Amino acid sequence: TGWFIESMWSQTMVIHMLRSPKLPFVQSRPALSVIATTLAAALFVTSLPYGLFASVLKVAPLNAMYFLFLILIIILYMVSVTLVKHFYIKRYKEWL
């Protein structure tokens, strides 16, 4: 369950990190529809272990400590992606 939720959060956030050569959310703001879709997807997946289909999906509720670590992991992931992106742009003088 934890891996499933972490994967969803990190992959939806990486979309924001890679979509522009600029610093996401500060220098480059995504469209409202992209933000809404990202939040809706993350909330939907995060809510699955607490809903009616939890047993069907074989997922279990997670405690609050997990989510504290998850936020830390996501922040570190975002920083890592930003640094790698910065070095890539510095080396190749362009972004994908």
ABEGO torsion letter per residue (X at the ends): XAAAAAAAAAAAAAAAAAABABBBGAABBBBAAAAAAAAAAAAAAAAAAABAAAAAAGBBBBBAAAAAAAAAAAAAAAAAAAAAAAAAAAAAGBBX
